[in-house]
Amino acid sequence: MGGETLIRMIRRRNAELPVIIMTGYSEYIPQEVPGRLIVLRKPYSLSALVHHVRALLPRQETTADR
């Protein structure tokens, strides 16, 4: 099963679920995959992964934000 097929199966259950695809193929860009999607190309740093995960997660208010 390819990444696009998996994304389509997941999105049938939850269309709003954000997805990060990690690939070693520099030219890989999913075609016609709706929703929030990030393509992270290998090799990637831990800080890049953390940055993208944080960008996709809903922001939670903390006591410092008040």
Rosetta blueprint (number, residue, H / E / L):
1 M L
2 G L
3 G H
4 E H
5 T H
6 L H
7 I H
8 R H
9 M H
10 I H
11 R H
12 R H
13 R H
14 N L
15 A L
16 E L
17 L L
18 P L
19 V E
20 I E
21 I E
22 M E
23 T E
24 G L
25 Y L
26 S L
27 E L
28 Y L
29 I L
30 P L
31 Q L
32 E L
33 V L
34 P L
35 G L
36 R L
37 L E
38 I E
39 V E
40 L E
41 R E
42 K L
43 P L
44 Y L
45 S L
46 L H
47 S H
48 A H
49 L H
50 V H
51 H H
52 H H
53 V H
54 R H
55 A H
56 L H
57 L L
58 P L
59 R L
60 Q L
61 E L
62 T L
63 T H
64 A H
65 D H
66 R L
